[in-house]
Amino acid sequence: MGQPDLDYTAPEVQNSSKCSPLSDMFSLGLVICAIFNGGRSVIEANLSCATYQKQLEMLESNLNDIIDRVPHQLQEALQNLLEVDARRRPNAQNFSMLNLKTLMASQIM
């Protein structure tokens, strides 16, 4: 088995080999960031575990650098997806409901 791309890996997967659907939500957040960041993840580990840990510590700062490029309706949900603590992340159903409510509110305004 090959080395996973750490640039899109959730912290709990890398640090303790624990994977859950919430890990996928973190990865989704990183993919969304890459879409609005010229195709580059906000974590650039270059397959290095040590670099991954350093980048993870800088995640909030890196996210703040690109958040203005993300549509306003998605910003809060994206920040929730990138919670380092998996227990604080939305699951897929909650994420879809958050975005639906946000989009509906923006349509009303």
Secondary structure by P-SEA (a helix, b strand, c coil): ccccccccccccccccccccaaaaaaaaaaaaaaaaccccccccccccaaaaaaaaaaaaaaaaacccccccccaaaaaaaacccccccccaaaaaaaaaaaaaaaaac
